[in-house]
Amino acid sequence: MTKDLSPKKRVFTQYETFVIAILAIIQFTVILDFMVLSPLGAMLLAELDITTSQFGLVVSAYAFSAGISGLLAAGFADKFDRKKLLLFFYSGFIIGTLLCGVAP
């Protein structure tokens, strides 16, 4: 048996690797934004003077709004370039997260 000493062929180009990394980062930030609310529960219950069932509705509102937004966007998303549409919605996500962060 002889070993194959030929150079290995790349599976992905550098651009494809970059796109996959960007999509992974976007997915991570969206999931992190969704998950950050739950650990704050004890503090928010006292600060906002709400019950645990009301807090459950607050946590669920994020998932419901994401689902509704996805269904609404599906009707017109094919009419636009995917990259521009992703940048538009992700920019809105970042701005909304920043505004929630600075809200009193």
Secondary structure, DSSP 8 states (H G I E B T S, - for coil): -----S----SS-HHHHHHHHHHHHHHHHHHHHHHTTGGGHHHHHHHHT--HHHHHHHHHHHHHHHHHHHHHHHTTGGGS-HHHHHHHHHHHHHHHHHHHHH--
